[in-house]
Amino acid sequence: MMPGIKRFLFFLLVMIVIPFRSSASEPIIIGVPLPLSGKQMEDGRMMRDSFEMAGNAINENGGINGRPLHLVYADDQGKESIGEKIIIDLVNNSKAIMLVGGHTSAPTYAMAKVANKLDVPFLISTASADRITQKRWKNIYRLNPPVSEYTKGLEDFWMKDFKPKSMSIIYENSMFGINGATYMMGFCLENGIEVRSTVGYDRERTDPAYFRSILALQVEDPPDVIYMVSRLEDGAMLVKAIREVKVDALLCGGAGGFTSQEFIKKAGKAANQLLTATLWSHQLPYPGAKEYYDRFLQVYSYPPDYHGAEAYSALLVAADALKRVESFSSESIRAALNKTFMMTPFGPVKFYAYEDFERQNTVRKLVLQIINDTFEVIWPLDIATAGFVSPDK
């Protein structure tokens, strides 16, 4: 064979092999929108740390069929307008083939709307407003249950054990807060529980004096239960204010900011005996739940709550789906997500259509009580780590 032909064939072989090797080693990009600054940054940090831990584990075990997974984070700051912009940037500039994350409901709703319009699958890990998975958006999947389901365990405990006759509801004026409060008012109406008052507060005005000012009705006529839908900073201030004005009621949180160890730190002694709904505990008998908790605590030196478990598990679900796709088209990713049925540290994951929801997962709901500065599972009884301590004890 002539030297010139040999050189030509060698060059042609290189042109074929090099691109093939390059594409096989190129990272697969997932966009992760989170509140990394602003009032929700504590949860955002926990979720980012959990995503990082999950991403490292996935890559250490071969990535996505040999290709590394690369996470690109974007800070939505808990704001709707910013959320819309970062989704466009993650898809068009960062070339994310799918999105995983979403914390605060209003910005996540806005982000979901944009993601669906851009035809990019978005697996939401935490944002809970019911309507996010009620809009018939084919690209929107949710790992966590909707907010109307968050308190199922707490409601079960109330009706079977504590049996309150009256309740006051205090909530943040947000999509998350309004949804949670509205649902709880309906629950009280259905079960003959008198609603003494409902108070929505402005998240931008919160300080101890403001909270004390909206508690006058509770002091004059204390209900059996004060139910609160708040984030971390607000929840800690609100509980301290209730203790200061000496309202004699069982304090209950609707998940949100009441499930973090940081809440106990910020609220101090005022946190003791508070009950909260939650979606997860490391004490649950799910494969990998305790291992995730222990590893997170070892690596980051603070304990995760359900926000972290959701983030960690959501990335495992995304990776599992991406390993099963025929291509990285949105249609193929959706087809893989639709067939998902797996166990995670957060619990079993399968996306259902039920009632008005589509592509929605659900899990068991728990009740925690803060006893001696520690979260204990008090309900359901079959997995309880401690008995309920009445506030008058």
C-alpha positions in Angstrom: 0.0 0.0 0.0 1.3 3.4 -0.9 2.5 5.6 2.0 0.1 8.4 1.1 -2.9 6.0 1.3 -1.7 4.6 4.6 -1.5 8.1 6.1 -4.9 8.9 4.8 -6.4 5.7 6.4 -4.7 6.4 9.7 -6.0 10.0 9.7 -9.5 8.7 8.9 -9.3 6.1 11.8 -8.2 8.8 14.2 -11.1 11.1 13.1 -13.6 8.2 13.9 -12.1 6.9 17.1 -11.3 10.2 18.9 -14.8 11.7 18.7 -16.2 8.3 20.0 -13.8 8.3 22.9 -14.5 11.9 23.7 -18.3 11.5 23.8 -18.0 8.5 25.9 -16.0 10.4 28.6 -17.9 13.7 28.4 -19.9 14.4 31.6 -23.6 14.2 31.7 -24.9 17.5 33.0 -27.8 17.9 35.5 -28.9 21.4 36.5 -29.7 21.9 40.2 -31.7 25.0 41.2 -31.6 25.7 44.9 -31.9 28.7 47.3 -28.2 29.1 48.1 -28.6 32.6 49.5 -31.5 34.4 51.2 -33.8 33.2 54.0 -33.9 29.6 52.9 -30.1 29.2 52.4 -29.8 26.8 55.4 -32.0 24.2 53.7 -30.3 25.0 50.4 -26.9 24.3 51.9 -28.1 21.0 53.3 -29.6 20.0 50.0 -26.4 21.0 48.1 -24.3 19.0 50.4 -26.6 16.0 49.9 -26.5 16.4 46.1 -22.7 16.5 46.3 -22.5 13.4 48.4 -24.9 11.5 46.1 -23.0 12.7 43.0 -19.7 11.5 44.4 -21.2 8.1 45.2 -22.7 7.8 41.7 -19.4 8.7 40.0 -17.4 6.4 42.3 -19.6 3.6 41.1 -19.1 4.2 37.4 -21.2 7.3 36.8 -23.9 7.0 34.1 -22.8 3.9 32.2 -19.2 5.0 32.4 -19.8 8.7 31.9 -19.3 11.0 34.9 -22.2 13.0 36.3 -21.6 16.7 36.6 -23.9 18.9 38.7 -24.3 22.6 37.8 -25.9 24.6 40.7 -27.9 27.8 40.3 -29.1 30.1 43.1 -32.8 31.0 42.9 -32.5 33.0 46.1 -36.0 31.9 46.9 -37.4 34.4 44.3 -39.7 33.7 41.4 -38.2 36.1 38.9 -34.7 34.7 39.5 -35.9 31.2 39.3 -37.3 31.7 35.8 -34.0 33.1 34.6 -31.7 30.4 36.0 -33.7 27.6 34.4 -33.2 29.2 31.0 -29.5 29.5 31.8 -29.1 26.0 33.0 -30.7 24.6 29.9 -29.4 26.9 27.2 -25.9 27.8 28.5 -25.0 24.9 30.8 -26.6 22.3 28.5 -28.3 20.4 31.4 -30.3 17.5 30.0 -32.5 17.4 33.1 -33.1 19.3 36.3 -33.2 18.0 39.9 -33.9 20.2 43.0 -36.3 22.9 43.8 -37.0 24.0 47.4 -39.4 26.9 47.9 -42.8 26.4 46.3 -43.4 29.7 44.5 -40.0 29.9 42.7 -40.2 26.2 42.0 -43.6 26.6 40.4 -42.3 29.3 38.2 -39.2 27.2 37.3 -41.4 24.2 36.6 -43.5 26.2 34.2 -40.3 27.3 32.3 -38.8 23.8 32.3 -41.9 22.3 30.9 -42.0 25.0 28.1 -38.4 24.2 27.3 -39.2 20.5 27.2 -36.7 19.6 29.9 -37.5 16.9 32.6 -37.5 18.4 36.1 -37.5 16.1 39.1 -38.5 18.2 42.1 -37.1 17.0 45.4 -38.7 19.4 48.0 -41.1 22.1 46.8 -44.5 21.0 48.0 -47.4 23.2 46.8 -50.1 21.0 45.5 -50.5 22.7 42.2 -47.0 22.0 41.0 -48.0 18.5 39.9 -51.6 19.4 39.1 -50.9 21.4 35.9 -50.6 18.5 33.4 -47.0 19.5 32.8 -45.5 16.3 31.2 -41.9 17.2 32.2 -42.6 17.7 35.9 -42.0 14.9 38.4 -42.0 15.2 42.2 -40.2 13.0 44.7 -41.7 14.5 47.9 -45.5 14.4 48.6 -47.7 17.5 48.1 -48.1 19.7 51.1 -51.8 18.6 51.6 -50.4 15.2 52.6 -47.6 16.4 54.9 -49.6 16.2 58.1 -51.4 12.8 57.6 -49.3 11.3 60.4 -49.9 14.3 62.7 -53.7 14.2 62.0 -53.7 10.4 62.8 -52.0 11.1 66.1 -54.4 13.9 67.0 -57.5 11.9 66.2 -56.3 8.6 67.9 -54.3 10.0 70.8 -54.3 13.7 71.7 -57.9 14.5 70.4 -57.8 18.3 70.3 -61.1 20.2 70.5 -59.7 23.6 69.3 -56.9 24.9 67.2 -55.2 28.1 66.1 -53.3 28.3 62.8 -50.4 30.6 62.2 -48.7 30.5 58.8 -46.4 32.4 56.5 -48.0 34.2 53.6 -46.4 32.1 50.9 -47.6 29.4 48.5 -46.3 26.7 51.0 -47.9 28.4 54.0 -51.3 29.2 52.5 -51.6 25.7 51.0 -50.7 24.2 54.4 -53.1 26.4 56.4 -56.0 26.0 54.0 -55.7 22.2 54.1 -55.6 22.3 57.9 -58.7 24.5 58.1 -60.5 21.9 56.0 -59.3 19.1 58.3 -60.6 20.9 61.4 -64.0 21.5 59.7 -64.3 17.8 58.7 -63.4 16.6 62.2 -65.3 19.0 64.4 -62.3 20.9 65.7 -63.0 24.5 66.5 -60.6 26.9 64.7 -60.1 29.7 67.2 -58.1 31.9 64.8 -56.1 31.9 61.6 -53.2 34.3 61.2 -51.1 34.8 58.2 -47.8 36.7 58.7 -45.6 38.7 56.3 -42.2 36.9 56.0 -40.5 40.2 55.2 -41.6 41.7 58.6 -40.8 39.0 61.0 -39.1 39.8 64.3 -39.9 38.9 67.9 -42.0 42.0 68.6 -44.1 41.4 65.5 -44.8 37.8 66.5 -45.7 38.8 70.0 -48.2 41.3 68.6 -50.1 38.7 66.6 -50.4 36.3 69.5 -52.9 38.3 71.6 -55.8 36.1 70.6 -53.9 33.0 71.7 -53.2 34.5 75.2 -56.9 35.5 75.8 -58.4 32.2 74.7 -55.7 29.4 74.4 -56.6 26.6 72.0 -55.6 23.0 72.5 -53.2 23.2 69.6 -51.3 26.0 67.8 -50.4 24.7 64.4 -47.7 26.6 62.5 -46.5 26.5 58.9 -43.1 28.3 58.9 -39.5 28.1 57.7 -36.5 27.8 60.0 -35.8 31.4 61.1 -39.5 32.3 61.4 -40.4 29.1 63.2 -37.8 29.5 65.9 -38.8 33.2 66.5 -42.5 32.3 66.6 -42.1 29.4 69.1 -39.9 31.6 71.4 -42.5 34.3 71.3 -45.3 31.8 72.1 -43.4 30.6 75.1 -42.6 34.2 76.2 -46.3 35.2 76.3 -47.1 31.8 78.1 -49.8 30.4 75.8 -50.8 27.0 77.3 -51.2 24.9 74.1 -49.6 22.0 72.3 -47.3 23.5 69.7 -47.2 21.6 66.4 -45.3 22.4 63.2 -46.2 21.4 59.7 -42.7 20.2 58.7 -40.8 23.1 56.9 -38.4 24.7 59.3 -39.4 22.7 62.4 -37.5 19.5 61.5 -33.9 20.7 61.5 -31.5 20.4 64.4 -30.7 24.0 63.7 -34.3 24.8 64.8 -33.6 23.3 68.2 -30.4 25.3 68.4 -32.1 28.6 67.4 -35.3 28.1 69.6 -33.4 26.8 72.6 -35.5 25.6 75.5 -38.6 26.9 73.8 -38.3 24.0 71.3 -38.8 21.2 73.9 -42.1 19.2 73.6 -43.0 20.7 70.2 -44.4 18.2 67.7 -43.8 18.4 64.0 -45.0 16.6 61.0 -42.1 15.2 58.9 -41.5 13.0 55.9 -38.4 11.2 57.0 -36.2 10.1 59.9 -32.9 8.3 59.9 -34.6 5.9 62.3 -36.8 4.6 59.5 -36.1 1.1 58.3 -35.4 2.1 54.7 -32.2 0.6 53.2 -29.5 3.2 53.2 -31.3 5.7 55.5 -29.0 5.3 58.5 -25.9 5.0 56.3 -26.8 8.3 54.5 -27.4 10.1 57.8 -24.2 8.8 59.4 -22.0 9.6 56.4 -23.5 13.1 56.0 -22.8 13.8 59.7 -19.3 12.5 59.3 -18.5 14.6 56.2 -20.3 17.8 57.0 -20.5 17.8 60.8 -24.2 18.6 61.1 -27.2 16.3 60.9 -29.5 16.3 57.9 -33.3 16.3 58.0 -35.8 15.3 55.3 -34.7 18.1 53.0 -31.3 16.5 52.7 -32.7 12.9 52.4 -35.0 14.1 49.5 -32.1 15.7 47.7 -29.8 12.7 48.1 -32.5 10.3 47.0 -33.7 12.5 44.1 -30.3 12.3 42.5 -30.1 8.6 42.9 -33.5 8.4 41.1 -32.3 10.6 38.3 -29.1 8.6 37.9 -31.1 5.3 37.8 -33.4 6.7 35.1 -30.4 8.1 33.0 -28.8 4.6 33.1 -31.9 3.2 31.5 -32.5 5.7 28.7 -32.2 4.8 25.0 -30.9 8.4 24.3 -30.6 11.6 26.3 -33.6 13.2 24.7 -36.4 14.5 26.9 -38.8 11.9 25.6 -36.4 9.1 26.5 -35.7 10.5 30.0 -39.4 10.8 30.7 -40.0 7.3 29.6 -37.3 6.1 32.0 -38.7 8.1 34.9 -42.2 6.8 34.1 -40.9 3.3 34.7 -39.0 4.1 37.9 -39.8 1.8 40.9 -37.0 1.7 43.4 -36.1 2.0 47.0 -34.1 5.0 48.3 -32.9 6.2 51.7 -36.0 8.5 51.5 -38.3 5.6 50.9 -39.9 3.9 47.9 -40.1 5.9 44.7 -42.7 5.5 42.0 -44.5 8.3 40.1 -48.3 7.9 40.1 -51.3 9.7 38.8 -54.0 10.0 41.5 -56.7 12.5 42.3 -55.6 15.7 40.5 -51.8 14.8 40.7 -49.6 13.5 38.0 -46.1 12.1 38.1 -46.2 12.3 41.9 -44.5 10.1 44.5 -45.7 9.7 48.1 -44.1 8.3 51.3 -45.1 7.5 54.9 -45.7 10.5 57.1 -44.3 10.7 60.6 -44.6 12.8 63.8 -41.5 13.9 65.7 -41.4 15.4 69.2 -38.5 17.3 70.6 -37.7 15.6 73.9 -34.6 16.8 75.9 -33.3 18.6 72.8 -33.6 15.5 70.6 -36.0 14.6 67.8 -37.8 11.4 68.7 -40.3 9.6 66.5 -43.6 9.3 68.4 -45.9 8.2 65.6 -46.7 5.8 64.0 -46.4 3.6 67.1 -44.8 0.7 65.2 -41.6 2.7 64.5 -41.8 5.1 67.5 -38.5 5.7 69.4 -40.2 7.4 72.4 -43.6 7.9 73.9 -45.5 11.2 73.6 -44.7 13.7 76.3 -47.6 15.9 77.2 -46.7 19.6 77.5 -48.1 19.8 81.1 -45.5 17.2 82.3 
